[in-house]
């Protein structure tokens, strides 16, 4: 965007304000028709002054005013043009050097006066804009309902959000059974979580024969026959969730036994040989007391 002089900026502001005479308005409109940047500057002044129009409502004149205007127009007759007698123009006087100097000084004074008037109008315009902004801020703070809908401040919304803090997990009881043939030769260690009933088998000293698999069984007098808990894998740890279908009393009182079956486990769903390792669960970690409810 090109740089404009102070006179150009003042002309654009006074054009938006409507204080220019006919010649000056014609000058501004000519510049707007050939200079897009100057047109944008005039439009910017019009937008700045638009807030003054929004705060002032329209006033409709009284009906009797229009009646008086119509009456005056109807009774007024067109006037005949005034024709003056033609006279020979006098010879032009010889200019005096002193008169030319005075005329030049008067021209400078007129230009200076025009600039002073223009900047006085700009100062008045700026003061009016500042006063309008202060008034609008005050109305927004104390009486927002008086403002037009477009510039009325929005009412703040208060939303209550409930934040639920999850309760800290309570450690569950832990049970362990050492599956062994005798006291001195543990083969597997069985760990059961009291809350989830998931169990883990830790291989300690047992080694499967080639083509054979170790299978874990749950034996209880509450059940008609031993129930398979699956084949113990070849890795050091085997984790399973299959105890979830049994109640806690059955699990805690049962005997856990290991048999040697064909590869993949017993095909009949029951042991095909006598157990070689067995053990019962004992509680190693008691359940923690639940914390008191928050108040």
LUMKEPA-212114 format. One record per atom (N, C-alpha, C): x, y, z. Coordinates in Angstrom, 1 decimal, padded with zeros to 4 digits, always signed. Layout:
# LUMKEPA-212114
        X        Y        Z
        X        Y        Z
...
END
This chain:
# LUMKEPA-212114
        X        Y        Z
   +000.9   -001.2   +000.0
   +000.0   +000.0   +000.0
   +000.9   +001.2   +000.0
   +000.6   +002.3   -000.9
   +001.4   +003.4   -001.0
   +001.2   +004.3   +000.2
   +002.3   +005.2   +000.4
   +002.2   +006.1   +001.6
   +001.5   +007.4   +001.1
   +000.6   +007.9   +002.0
   -000.2   +009.1   +001.7
   +000.2   +010.2   +002.7
   +000.0   +011.4   +002.2
   +000.4   +012.6   +003.0
   -000.7   +012.8   +004.0
   -000.4   +013.7   +005.0
   -001.4   +014.0   +006.0
   -002.6   +014.6   +005.4
   -002.5   +015.4   +004.3
   -003.7   +016.0   +003.7
   -004.6   +014.9   +003.1
   -004.0   +013.9   +002.5
   -004.8   +012.8   +001.9
   -005.5   +012.0   +003.0
   -004.9   +011.8   +004.1
   -005.5   +011.1   +005.2
   -006.7   +011.9   +005.8
   -006.4   +013.2   +005.9
   -007.5   +014.1   +006.4
   -008.6   +014.2   +005.5
   -008.4   +014.2   +004.1
   -009.5   +014.2   +003.2
   -010.3   +013.0   +003.3
   -009.7   +011.8   +003.4
   -010.4   +010.5   +003.5
   -011.3   +010.5   +004.8
   -010.8   +011.1   +005.9
   -011.5   +011.1   +007.1
   -012.7   +012.0   +007.1
   -012.5   +013.2   +006.5
   -013.6   +014.2   +006.4
   -014.6   +013.8   +005.4
   -014.2   +013.0   +004.3
   -015.2   +012.5   +003.4
   -016.1   +011.5   +004.1
   -015.5   +010.6   +004.9
   -016.3   +009.7   +005.7
   -017.2   +010.4   +006.7
   -016.7   +011.5   +007.3
   -017.5   +012.3   +008.2
   -018.5   +013.1   +007.6
   -018.3   +013.5   +006.3
   -019.3   +014.3   +005.6
   -019.2   +015.8   +005.8
   -018.0   +016.3   +006.0
   -017.7   +017.7   +006.3
   -017.1   +018.4   +005.1
   -016.9   +017.8   +004.0
   -016.2   +018.4   +002.8
   -017.2   +019.2   +002.0
   -016.7   +020.2   +001.3
   -017.6   +020.9   +000.4
   -017.7   +020.1   -000.9
   -018.4   +020.7   -001.9
   -018.7   +019.9   -003.1
   -017.4   +019.7   -003.9
   -016.5   +020.7   -004.0
   -015.3   +020.5   -004.8
   -014.4   +019.5   -004.1
   -014.3   +019.5   -002.8
   -013.4   +018.6   -002.1
   -014.0   +017.2   -002.2
   -015.3   +017.0   -002.2
   -015.9   +015.7   -002.3
   -015.6   +015.1   -003.7
   -015.7   +016.0   -004.7
   -015.5   +015.6   -006.1
   -014.0   +015.2   -006.2
   -013.1   +015.9   -005.6
   -011.7   +015.5   -005.6
   -011.5   +014.1   -005.0
   -012.1   +013.9   -003.9
   -011.9   +012.6   -003.2
   -012.5   +011.5   -004.1
   -013.7   +011.7   -004.6
   -014.3   +010.6   -005.4
   -013.5   +010.4   -006.7
   -012.9   +011.4   -007.2
   -012.0   +011.1   -008.4
   -010.8   +010.3   -008.0
   -010.2   +010.6   -006.9
   -009.1   +009.8   -006.4
   -009.5   +008.3   -006.1
   -010.7   +008.1   -005.6
   -011.2   +006.8   -005.3
   -011.4   +006.0   -006.5
   -011.8   +006.7   -007.6
   -012.1   +005.9   -008.9
   -010.8   +005.4   -009.5
   -009.7   +006.0   -009.2
   -008.4   +005.6   -009.9
   -007.4   +004.9   -008.9
   -007.7   +005.0   -007.6
   -006.7   +004.5   -006.6
   -007.5   +003.6   -005.6
   -007.2   +002.3   -005.7
   -007.9   +001.3   -004.8
   -007.4   +001.4   -003.4
   -006.1   +001.8   -003.2
   -005.6   +001.9   -001.8
   -006.3   +003.1   -001.1
   -006.5   +004.2   -001.9
   -007.1   +005.3   -001.3
   -008.6   +005.0   -000.9
   -009.2   +004.2   -001.8
   -010.6   +003.8   -001.6
   -010.7   +002.9   -000.3
   -009.7   +002.0   -000.1
   -009.6   +001.2   +001.1
   -009.5   +002.1   +002.3
   -008.7   +003.1   +002.2
   -008.5   +004.0   +003.4
   -009.8   +004.7   +003.8
   -010.5   +005.2   +002.7
   -011.8   +005.8   +003.0
   -012.8   +004.9   +003.6
   -012.8   +003.6   +003.1
   -013.7   +002.6   +003.7
   -013.3   +002.3   +005.2
   -012.0   +002.3   +005.5
   -011.6   +002.1   +006.8
   -012.1   +003.1   +007.8
   -012.1   +004.4   +007.3
   -012.6   +005.5   +008.1
   -014.1   +005.3   +008.3
   -014.8   +004.9   +007.3
   -016.3   +004.7   +007.4
   -016.6   +003.6   +008.4
   -015.8   +002.5   +008.4
   -016.0   +001.5   +009.4
   -015.7   +002.0   +010.9
   -014.7   +002.8   +011.0
   -014.4   +003.3   +012.3
   -015.5   +004.2   +012.8
   -016.1   +005.0   +011.9
   -017.2   +005.9   +012.3
   -018.5   +005.2   +012.4
   -018.6   +004.0   +011.9
   -019.9   +003.3   +011.9
   -020.5   +003.0   +013.3
   -019.5   +002.9   +014.3
   -020.0   +002.6   +015.6
   -020.8   +003.8   +016.2
   -020.5   +005.0   +015.7
   -021.3   +006.2   +016.1
   -022.8   +006.1   +015.6
   -022.9   +005.6   +014.4
   -024.3   +005.4   +013.8
   -025.1   +004.4   +014.6
   -024.4   +003.3   +015.0
   -025.1   +002.2   +015.8
   -025.6   +002.7   +017.1
   -025.0   +003.7   +017.7
   -025.4   +004.1   +019.0
   -026.4   +005.3   +019.0
   -026.7   +005.8   +017.8
   -027.7   +006.8   +017.6
   -028.8   +006.3   +016.8
   -030.0   +006.4   +017.4
   -031.2   +005.9   +016.7
   -031.7   +006.9   +015.7
   -032.5   +006.4   +014.7
   -033.1   +007.3   +013.7
   -034.2   +008.1   +014.3
   -034.4   +009.4   +013.9
   -035.4   +010.3   +014.4
   -036.3   +010.6   +013.2
   -037.6   +010.3   +013.3
   -038.6   +010.6   +012.3
   -039.1   +012.0   +012.5
   -039.1   +013.0   +011.6
   -039.7   +014.3   +011.8
   -041.2   +014.2   +012.0
   -041.7   +015.2   +012.7
   -043.1   +015.3   +013.0
   -043.9   +015.5   +011.7
   -045.1   +015.0   +011.6
   -046.0   +015.2   +010.4
   -046.1   +016.6   +010.0
   -046.3   +017.5   +011.0
   -046.5   +018.9   +010.6
   -045.3   +019.5   +009.9
   -044.1   +019.0   +010.1
   -042.9   +019.5   +009.4
   -043.1   +019.2   +007.9
   -043.5   +018.0   +007.6
   -043.7   +017.6   +006.1
   -044.8   +018.5   +005.5
   -045.9   +018.8   +006.3
   -047.0   +019.6   +005.8
   -046.5   +021.0   +005.4
   -045.6   +021.5   +006.3
   -045.1   +022.9   +006.0
   -044.2   +022.9   +004.8
   -043.4   +021.8   +004.6
   -042.5   +021.8   +003.4
   -043.4   +021.7   +002.2
   -044.4   +020.8   +002.2
   -045.3   +020.7   +001.0
   -046.0   +022.0   +000.7
   -046.4   +022.7   +001.7
   -047.1   +024.0   +001.5
   -046.2   +025.0   +000.9
   -044.9   +025.1   +001.4
   -044.0   +026.0   +000.9
   -043.6   +025.7   -000.5
   -043.5   +024.5   -000.9
   -043.2   +024.1   -002.3
   -044.3   +024.4   -003.2
   -045.6   +024.2   -002.8
   -046.7   +024.5   -003.6
   -047.0   +025.9   -003.9
   -046.7   +026.8   -002.9
   -046.9   +028.3   -003.1
   -045.7   +029.0   -003.7
   -044.6   +028.4   -003.8
   -043.5   +029.0   -004.4
   -043.5   +028.9   -005.9
   -043.3   +030.0   -006.6
   -043.4   +030.1   -008.1
   -042.0   +030.2   -008.6
   -041.7   +029.6   -009.7
   -040.3   +029.7   -010.3
   -040.0   +031.1   -010.6
   -038.8   +031.5   -010.3
   -038.4   +032.9   -010.5
   -037.8   +033.0   -011.9
   -038.0   +034.2   -012.5
   -037.4   +034.5   -013.8
   -035.9   +034.8   -013.7
   -035.1   +034.2   -014.6
   -033.7   +034.5   -014.4
   -033.4   +036.0   -014.6
   -032.5   +036.4   -013.8
   -032.1   +037.8   -013.8
   -031.1   +038.0   -015.0
   -031.4   +039.0   -015.9
   -030.6   +039.3   -017.1
   -029.9   +040.6   -016.9
   -028.7   +040.7   -016.8
   -027.9   +042.0   -016.7
   -027.5   +042.5   -018.0
   -027.5   +043.8   -018.2
   -027.1   +044.4   -019.5
   -025.6   +044.1   -019.8
   -025.3   +043.9   -021.0
   -024.0   +043.6   -021.4
   -023.2   +044.9   -021.5
   -022.0   +044.8   -020.9
   -021.2   +046.0   -020.9
   -019.8   +045.5   -021.3
   -019.1   +046.5   -022.0
   -017.8   +046.2   -022.5
   -016.8   +046.0   -021.3
   -016.1   +044.9   -021.3
   -015.2   +044.7   -020.2
   -014.1   +045.7   -020.1
   -013.8   +046.2   -019.0
   -012.7   +047.2   -018.8
   -011.4   +046.6   -019.2
   -010.4   +047.5   -019.6
   -009.1   +046.9   -019.9
   -008.4   +046.4   -018.6
   -007.7   +045.4   -018.8
   -007.0   +044.8   -017.6
   -006.0   +045.7   -017.0
   -006.0   +045.9   -015.7
   -005.1   +046.8   -015.1
   -003.7   +046.2   -015.1
   -002.7   +047.1   -015.1
   -001.3   +046.7   -015.0
   -001.0   +046.2   -013.6
   -000.6   +045.0   -013.4
   -000.4   +044.5   -012.0
   +000.8   +045.2   -011.4
   +000.6   +045.4   -010.1
   +001.6   +046.0   -009.3
   +002.4   +044.9   -008.6
   +003.7   +045.1   -008.4
   +004.5   +044.1   -007.8
   +004.1   +043.9   -006.3
   +003.8   +045.0   -005.6
   +003.3   +044.9   -004.2
   +002.0   +044.1   -004.1
   +001.1   +044.4   -005.1
   -000.2   +043.6   -005.1
   +000.0   +042.2   -005.3
   +001.0   +041.8   -006.2
   +001.2   +040.4   -006.5
   +001.8   +039.7   -005.2
   +002.6   +040.4   -004.5
   +003.2   +039.9   -003.2
   +002.1   +039.6   -002.2
   +001.2   +040.6   -002.1
   +000.1   +040.5   -001.1
   -000.8   +039.3   -001.5
   -001.1   +039.1   -002.9
   -001.9   +038.0   -003.4
   -001.2   +036.7   -003.0
   +000.1   +036.6   -003.2
   +000.8   +035.4   -002.9
   +000.7   +035.1   -001.4
   +000.8   +036.1   -000.6
   +000.7   +035.9   +000.9
   -000.7   +035.4   +001.2
   -001.7   +036.1   +000.6
   -003.1   +035.6   +000.9
   -003.3   +034.2   +000.5
   -002.7   +033.8   -000.7
   -002.9   +032.4   -001.1
   -002.3   +031.4   -000.1
   -001.1   +031.8   +000.5
   -000.5   +030.9   +001.5
   -001.3   +030.9   +002.8
   -001.9   +032.1   +003.1
   -002.7   +032.1   +004.3
   -004.0   +031.2   +004.1
   -004.6   +031.3   +002.9
   -005.8   +030.5   +002.6
   -005.4   +029.0   +002.7
   -004.3   +028.6   +002.1
   -003.9   +027.2   +002.2
   -003.7   +026.7   +003.7
   -003.0   +027.6   +004.4
   -002.7   +027.3   +005.8
   -004.0   +027.2   +006.6
   -004.9   +028.1   +006.3
   -006.2   +028.1   +007.1
   -007.0   +026.8   +006.7
   -006.9   +026.4   +005.5
   -007.6   +025.1   +005.1
   -007.0   +023.9   +005.8
   -005.7   +023.9   +006.0
   -005.1   +022.8   +006.7
   -005.4   +022.8   +008.2
   -005.4   +024.0   +008.8
   -005.8   +024.1   +010.2
   -007.2   +023.7   +010.4
   -008.1   +024.1   +009.5
   -009.5   +023.7   +009.6
   -009.6   +022.2   +009.5
   -008.9   +021.7   +008.5
   -009.0   +020.2   +008.3
   -008.5   +019.4   +009.5
   -007.4   +019.8   +010.1
   -006.8   +019.1   +011.2
   -007.7   +019.3   +012.5
   -008.3   +020.5   +012.5
   -009.2   +020.7   +013.6
   -010.4   +019.8   +013.6
   -010.9   +019.5   +012.3
   -012.0   +018.6   +012.1
   -011.5   +017.1   +012.5
   -010.2   +016.8   +012.1
   -009.7   +015.5   +012.5
   -009.6   +015.3   +014.0
   -009.1   +016.4   +014.7
   -009.0   +016.3   +016.1
   -010.4   +016.1   +016.7
   -011.4   +016.8   +016.2
   -012.8   +016.7   +016.7
   -013.3   +015.3   +016.5
   -013.0   +014.8   +015.2
   -013.4   +013.4   +014.9
   -012.8   +012.4   +015.8
   -011.5   +012.5   +016.1
   -010.8   +011.5   +017.0
   -011.4   +011.6   +018.4
   -011.6   +012.8   +018.8
   -012.2   +012.9   +020.2
   -013.6   +012.3   +020.2
   -014.4   +012.5   +019.2
   -015.7   +011.8   +019.1
   -015.6   +010.3   +019.1
   -014.7   +009.8   +018.4
   -014.5   +008.3   +018.4
   -014.1   +007.8   +019.7
   -013.2   +008.5   +020.4
   -012.7   +008.1   +021.7
   -013.9   +008.1   +022.7
   -014.7   +009.2   +022.6
   -015.8   +009.3   +023.5
   -016.8   +008.2   +023.3
   -017.1   +007.9   +022.0
   -018.0   +006.9   +021.7
   -017.5   +005.5   +022.2
   -016.2   +005.2   +022.1
   -015.7   +004.0   +022.6
   -015.8   +003.9   +024.1
   -015.5   +005.0   +024.8
   -015.7   +005.0   +026.3
   -017.1   +004.8   +026.7
   -018.0   +005.5   +025.9
   -019.4   +005.3   +026.2
   -019.9   +003.9   +026.0
   -019.4   +003.3   +024.9
   -019.8   +001.9   +024.6
   -019.3   +000.9   +025.6
   -018.1   +001.1   +026.1
   -017.5   +000.2   +027.1
   -018.3   +000.4   +028.4
   -018.7   +001.6   +028.8
   -019.5   +001.8   +030.0
   -020.8   +001.2   +029.9
   -021.5   +001.3   +028.7
   -022.8   +000.7   +028.5
   -022.7   -000.8   +028.5
   -021.6   -001.4   +027.9
   -021.4   -002.8   +028.0
   -021.3   -003.3   +029.4
   -020.7   -002.5   +030.3
   -020.4   -003.0   +031.6
   -021.7   -002.9   +032.5
   -022.5   -001.8   +032.3
   -023.5   -001.5   +033.2
   -024.9   -001.7   +032.6
   -025.1   -001.4   +031.4
   -026.5   -001.5   +030.8
   -026.3   -002.2   +029.4
   -025.9   -003.4   +029.3
   -025.7   -004.0   +028.0
   -027.0   -004.2   +027.2
   -028.1   -004.2   +027.8
   -029.4   -004.4   +027.1
   -029.7   -003.2   +026.2
   -029.0   -002.0   +026.4
   -029.3   -000.8   +025.6
   -028.5   -000.9   +024.2
   -027.6   -001.8   +024.1
   -026.8   -001.9   +022.9
   -027.5   -002.7   +021.8
   -027.2   -002.4   +020.5
   -027.8   -003.3   +019.5
   -027.3   -004.7   +019.7
   -028.1   -005.7   +019.1
   -027.9   -007.1   +019.3
   -026.5   -007.5   +018.8
   -026.0   -006.9   +017.7
   -024.8   -007.3   +017.1
   -023.5   -007.0   +017.9
   -023.6   -005.9   +018.8
   -022.4   -005.6   +019.6
   -022.7   -005.8   +021.0
   -023.8   -006.5   +021.4
   -024.1   -006.8   +022.8
   -023.2   -007.9   +023.3
   -022.5   -007.7   +024.5
   -021.6   -008.8   +025.0
   -022.4   -010.1   +025.3
   -021.8   -011.2   +025.1
   -022.4   -012.5   +025.4
   -022.4   -012.7   +026.9
   -023.4   -013.4   +027.4
   -023.5   -013.7   +028.8
   -022.6   -014.9   +029.1
   -021.7   -014.8   +030.1
   -020.9   -016.0   +030.4
   -021.7   -017.2   +030.9
   -021.2   -018.3   +030.4
   -021.9   -019.6   +030.9
   -021.1   -020.2   +032.0
   -021.8   -020.7   +033.0
   -021.2   -021.4   +034.1
   -021.5   -022.9   +034.0
   -020.6   -023.7   +033.8
   -020.8   -025.1   +033.7
   -020.1   -025.9   +034.8
   -020.8   -026.7   +035.5
   -020.3   -027.4   +036.6
   -019.9   -028.8   +036.1
   -018.6   -029.1   +036.3
   -018.1   -030.4   +035.8
   -017.7   -031.2   +037.0
   -018.3   -032.4   +037.1
   -018.0   -033.3   +038.2
   -016.8   -034.2   +037.8
   -015.8   -034.2   +038.6
   -014.6   -035.0   +038.3
   -014.6   -036.1   +039.3
   -014.6   -037.3   +038.7
   -014.6   -038.5   +039.6
   -013.2   -039.1   +039.7
   -012.7   -039.2   +040.9
   -011.4   -039.7   +041.1
   -011.5   -041.2   +041.3
   -010.9   -042.0   +040.5
   -011.0   -043.4   +040.7
   -010.4   -043.9   +042.0
   -011.1   -044.8   +042.6
   -010.6   -045.3   +043.9
   -009.3   -046.1   +043.7
   -008.5   -046.0   +044.6
   -007.2   -046.7   +044.6
   -007.5   -048.2   +044.7
   -006.8   -049.0   +043.8
   -007.1   -050.5   +043.9
   -006.6   -051.0   +045.2
   -007.4   -052.0   +045.7
   -007.1   -052.6   +046.9
   -006.4   -053.9   +046.6
   -005.2   -054.1   +047.1
   -004.4   -055.3   +046.9
   -005.2   -056.6   +047.3
   -005.2   -057.6   +046.5
   -006.0   -058.8   +046.8
   -005.1   -059.8   +047.5
   -005.7   -060.8   +048.0
   -004.9   -061.9   +048.7
   -004.2   -062.7   +047.6
   -003.0   -063.3   +048.0
   -002.2   -064.1   +047.1
   -002.1   -065.5   +047.8
   -002.2   -066.5   +046.9
   -002.1   -067.9   +047.4
   -001.0   -068.6   +046.6
   -000.3   -069.5   +047.3
   +000.8   -070.3   +046.6
   +000.7   -071.7   +047.0
   +001.0   -072.6   +046.1
   +001.1   -074.1   +046.3
   +002.4   -074.6   +045.7
   +003.1   -075.3   +046.5
   +004.4   -076.0   +046.0
   +004.0   -077.4   +045.6
   +004.1   -077.7   +044.2
   +003.8   -079.0   +043.7
   +005.0   -079.8   +043.7
   +005.1   -080.9   +044.5
   +006.3   -081.6   +044.6
   +006.0   -083.1   +044.9
   +007.0   -083.9   +044.7
   +006.8   -085.4   +045.0
   +007.1   -085.6   +046.4
   +008.2   -085.0   +047.0
   +008.5   -085.1   +048.4
   +009.0   -083.7   +048.9
   +009.3   -083.6   +050.1
   +009.7   -082.3   +050.7
   +010.9   -081.7   +050.0
   +011.8   -082.5   +049.6
   +013.1   -082.0   +049.1
   +013.2   -081.8   +047.6
   +012.1   -082.1   +046.9
   +012.2   -082.0   +045.4
   +011.0   -081.3   +044.9
   +010.9   -079.9   +045.0
   +009.7   -079.2   +044.4
   +009.9   -079.1   +042.9
   +008.8   -079.4   +042.2
   +008.8   -079.4   +040.7
   +008.2   -078.1   +040.1
   +007.1   -077.7   +040.7
   +006.4   -076.5   +040.2
   +005.9   -075.7   +041.4
   +005.8   -074.3   +041.2
   +005.2   -073.4   +042.1
   +003.9   -072.8   +041.5
   +002.8   -073.0   +042.1
   +001.5   -072.5   +041.6
   +001.1   -071.2   +042.4
   +000.9   -070.1   +041.8
   +000.5   -068.8   +042.4
   -000.9   -068.5   +041.9
   -001.9   -068.1   +042.8
   -003.2   -067.8   +042.5
   -003.6   -066.4   +043.1
   -004.1   -065.6   +042.2
   -004.6   -064.3   +042.7
   -006.0   -064.4   +043.3
   -006.2   -064.0   +044.5
   -007.5   -064.2   +045.1
   -008.7   -063.4   +044.5
   -008.4   -062.2   +043.9
   -009.4   -061.4   +043.3
   -009.8   -061.9   +041.9
   -008.8   -062.0   +041.0
   -009.1   -062.4   +039.6
   -009.2   -063.9   +039.4
   -008.6   -064.7   +040.4
   -008.5   -066.2   +040.2
   -007.7   -066.6   +039.1
   -006.8   -065.7   +038.6
   -005.8   -066.1   +037.6
   -004.7   -066.8   +038.3
   -004.1   -067.8   +037.6
   -003.0   -068.5   +038.2
   -001.8   -068.6   +037.3
   -000.7   -068.8   +037.9
   +000.6   -068.9   +037.2
   +001.4   -070.0   +037.7
   +001.9   -070.9   +036.8
   +002.7   -072.1   +037.2
   +004.1   -071.7   +036.8
   +005.0   -071.8   +037.8
   +006.4   -071.6   +037.6
   +007.1   -072.9   +037.7
   +007.8   -073.3   +036.5
   +008.6   -074.5   +036.5
   +009.9   -074.4   +037.3
   +010.1   -075.3   +038.2
   +011.3   -075.3   +039.1
   +012.3   -076.4   +038.7
   +011.9   -077.6   +038.9
   +012.9   -078.7   +038.7
   +012.3   -079.8   +037.9
   +011.1   -079.7   +037.3
   +010.6   -080.8   +036.5
   +011.1   -080.7   +035.1
   +011.3   -081.8   +034.4
   +011.7   -081.9   +033.0
   +010.8   -082.9   +032.3
   +010.1   -082.5   +031.3
   +009.2   -083.4   +030.6
   +009.9   -084.4   +029.8
   +009.4   -085.6   +029.7
   +010.0   -086.6   +028.8
   +009.7   -086.3   +027.4
   +010.5   -086.8   +026.5
   +010.2   -086.6   +025.0
   +008.9   -087.2   +024.6
   +008.0   -086.4   +023.9
   +006.7   -086.9   +023.5
   +005.7   -086.9   +024.6
   +006.0   -086.3   +025.7
   +005.0   -086.3   +026.8
   +004.8   -084.8   +027.2
   +003.7   -084.6   +028.0
   +003.4   -083.3   +028.5
   +002.9   -083.4   +030.0
   +003.2   -082.3   +030.7
   +002.7   -082.2   +032.1
   +001.3   -081.5   +032.0
   +000.3   -082.1   +032.7
   -001.0   -081.5   +032.7
   -001.4   -081.3   +034.2
   -002.0   -080.1   +034.4
   -002.4   -079.7   +035.8
   -003.9   -080.0   +036.0
   -004.2   -080.5   +037.3
   -005.5   -080.9   +037.6
   -006.0   -080.3   +038.9
   -007.3   -080.0   +039.0
   -007.9   -079.6   +040.3
   -008.7   -080.7   +040.9
   -008.3   -081.2   +042.1
   -009.0   -082.3   +042.7
   -009.7   -081.9   +044.0
   -011.0   -082.1   +044.0
   -011.8   -081.6   +045.2
   -012.9   -082.6   +045.5
   -013.2   -082.7   +046.8
   -014.3   -083.6   +047.2
   -015.6   -083.0   +046.8
   -015.7   -081.8   +046.4
   -016.9   -081.1   +045.9
   -017.2   -081.5   +044.5
   -016.2   -082.0   +043.8
   -016.4   -082.4   +042.4
   -016.4   -083.9   +042.2
   -017.1   -084.4   +041.2
   -017.2   -085.8   +041.0
   -015.9   -086.4   +040.4
   -015.1   -085.6   +039.7
   -013.9   -086.1   +039.1
   -012.9   -085.0   +039.0
   -011.6   -085.2   +038.8
   -010.6   -084.2   +038.7
   -010.9   -083.3   +037.4
   -010.7   -082.1   +037.5
   -010.9   -081.1   +036.4
   -009.5   -080.6   +035.9
   -009.4   -080.7   +034.6
   -008.1   -080.3   +033.9
   -008.0   -078.8   +033.9
   -006.9   -078.3   +034.3
   -006.6   -076.8   +034.2
   -005.6   -076.6   +033.0
   -005.4   -077.5   +032.2
   -004.6   -077.3   +031.0
   -003.2   -077.9   +031.1
   -002.6   -077.9   +029.9
   -001.2   -078.4   +029.8
   -000.2   -077.3   +030.3
   +000.8   -077.7   +031.0
   +001.8   -076.8   +031.5
   +002.8   -076.6   +030.3
   +003.0   -075.4   +029.9
   +003.8   -075.1   +028.7
   +005.3   -075.4   +028.9
   +006.1   -075.4   +027.8
   +007.5   -075.7   +027.9
   +008.3   -074.5   +028.5
   +007.8   -073.3   +028.6
   +008.6   -072.2   +029.1
   +008.6   -072.2   +030.6
   +009.3   -071.3   +031.2
   +009.4   -071.3   +032.7
   +008.1   -070.9   +033.4
   +007.2   -070.1   +032.7
   +006.0   -069.6   +033.3
   +004.8   -069.9   +032.4
   +003.7   -070.4   +033.0
   +002.5   -070.7   +032.3
   +001.4   -070.0   +033.1
   +000.7   -069.0   +032.4
   -000.4   -068.3   +033.1
   -001.7   -068.6   +032.4
   -002.8   -068.8   +033.3
   -004.1   -069.2   +032.8
   -005.2   -068.5   +033.6
   -006.4   -068.2   +033.0
   -007.5   -067.7   +033.8
   -008.6   -068.7   +034.1
   -008.3   -070.0   +034.0
   -009.4   -071.0   +034.0
   -010.1   -071.2   +035.3
   -009.5   -070.7   +036.4
   -010.1   -070.9   +037.7
   -011.3   -070.0   +038.0
   -011.7   -069.1   +037.1
   -012.8   -068.2   +037.3
   -014.1   -068.8   +037.5
   -014.2   -070.1   +037.0
   -015.5   -070.8   +037.1
   -015.7   -071.5   +038.4
   -014.7   -071.4   +039.3
   -014.8   -072.1   +040.6
   -014.9   -071.1   +041.7
   -015.7   -071.5   +042.7
   -015.8   -070.5   +043.9
   -014.5   -070.6   +044.7
   -014.4   -069.6   +045.6
   -013.1   -069.4   +046.4
   -012.9   -070.6   +047.3
   -014.0   -071.1   +047.9
   -013.9   -072.2   +048.9
   -013.3   -073.5   +048.2
   -013.9   -073.7   +047.0
   -013.4   -074.9   +046.3
   -011.9   -074.8   +045.9
   -011.5   -073.6   +045.5
   -010.1   -073.4   +045.1
   -009.2   -073.5   +046.3
   -009.6   -072.9   +047.4
   -008.7   -072.9   +048.6
   -008.5   -074.3   +049.2
   -009.6   -075.1   +049.1
   -009.5   -076.4   +049.8
   -009.1   -077.5   +048.8
   -008.9   -077.2   +047.6
   -008.6   -078.3   +046.6
   -007.1   -078.7   +046.6
   -006.8   -079.8   +046.0
   -005.5   -080.3   +045.8
   -005.2   -080.1   +044.3
   -004.0   -079.5   +044.1
   -003.5   -079.3   +042.7
   -002.5   -080.3   +042.4
   -002.7   -081.1   +041.3
   -001.8   -082.3   +041.0
   -001.4   -082.2   +039.5
   -000.2   -082.8   +039.3
   +000.4   -082.8   +037.9
   +000.5   -084.3   +037.5
   +000.1   -084.6   +036.3
   +000.3   -085.9   +035.7
   +001.1   -085.8   +034.5
   +001.6   -087.0   +034.1
   +002.4   -087.0   +032.8
   +001.4   -087.6   +031.8
   +001.1   -086.9   +030.7
   +000.2   -087.3   +029.7
   +000.9   -087.3   +028.3
   +000.2   -087.8   +027.3
   +000.8   -087.8   +026.0
   +000.9   -086.3   +025.5
   +001.6   -086.1   +024.5
   +001.9   -084.7   +024.0
   +000.5   -084.0   +023.7
   +000.3   -082.9   +024.3
   -000.9   -082.2   +024.1
   -002.0   -082.4   +025.2
   -001.7   -083.3   +026.1
   -002.7   -083.6   +027.2
   -003.5   -084.8   +027.0
   -004.3   -085.1   +028.1
   -005.1   -086.3   +028.0
   -006.3   -086.1   +027.0
   -006.5   -087.0   +026.1
   -007.5   -086.9   +025.2
   -008.9   -087.2   +025.7
   -009.0   -087.8   +026.9
   -010.3   -088.3   +027.5
   -010.8   -087.3   +028.5
   -010.1   -086.2   +028.8
   -010.6   -085.2   +029.8
   -010.5   -085.7   +031.2
   -009.7   -086.7   +031.5
   -009.4   -087.2   +032.8
   -008.0   -087.8   +032.9
   -007.4   -087.9   +034.1
   -006.0   -088.3   +034.1
   -005.9   -089.8   +033.6
   -004.8   -090.0   +032.9
   -004.5   -091.4   +032.4
   -003.4   -092.1   +033.2
   -002.9   -091.3   +034.2
   -001.8   -091.9   +035.1
   -002.0   -091.2   +036.4
   -001.3   -091.8   +037.4
   -001.3   -091.3   +038.7
   -000.6   -089.9   +038.8
   -001.0   -089.0   +039.7
   -000.2   -087.8   +039.8
   +001.2   -088.0   +040.4
   +002.1   -087.3   +039.8
   +003.5   -087.4   +040.3
   +003.9   -086.2   +041.2
   +003.2   -085.0   +041.0
   +003.5   -083.9   +041.8
   +002.1   -083.4   +042.3
   +002.1   -082.9   +043.6
   +000.8   -082.4   +044.2
   +001.1   -081.4   +045.3
   +000.1   -080.6   +045.6
   +000.2   -079.6   +046.7
   -001.1   -078.8   +046.9
   -001.2   -078.1   +048.0
   -002.3   -077.4   +048.4
   -001.9   -075.9   +048.5
   -002.9   -075.0   +048.3
   -002.7   -073.6   +048.4
   -002.6   -073.2   +049.9
   -001.7   -072.2   +050.1
   -001.6   -071.5   +051.4
   -001.6   -070.0   +051.1
   -002.1   -069.2   +052.0
   -002.2   -067.8   +051.8
   -000.9   -067.2   +052.2
   -000.3   -066.4   +051.2
   +001.0   -065.8   +051.5
   +000.8   -064.3   +051.7
   -000.1   -063.6   +051.1
   -000.4   -062.2   +051.2
   -001.8   -062.0   +051.5
   -002.2   -061.5   +052.7
   -003.6   -061.3   +053.1
   -004.2   -060.1   +052.3
   -005.5   -060.1   +052.1
   -006.1   -059.0   +051.4
   -006.0   -057.7   +052.3
   -005.7   -056.6   +051.6
   -005.7   -055.3   +052.3
   -007.0   -054.8   +052.7
   -007.1   -054.1   +053.8
   -008.4   -053.5   +054.2
   -008.8   -052.4   +053.2
   -010.0   -052.3   +052.9
   -010.4   -051.2   +052.0
   -010.4   -049.9   +052.7
   -009.9   -048.8   +052.0
   -009.9   -047.5   +052.6
   -011.3   -047.0   +052.9
   -011.5   -046.1   +054.0
   -012.8   -045.6   +054.3
   -013.3   -044.7   +053.1
   -014.6   -044.7   +052.9
   -015.1   -043.8   +051.8
   -014.9   -042.4   +052.0
   -014.6   -041.7   +050.9
   -014.3   -040.2   +051.0
   -015.6   -039.5   +051.4
   -015.5   -038.5   +052.2
   -016.6   -037.7   +052.6
   -016.6   -036.3   +051.9
END
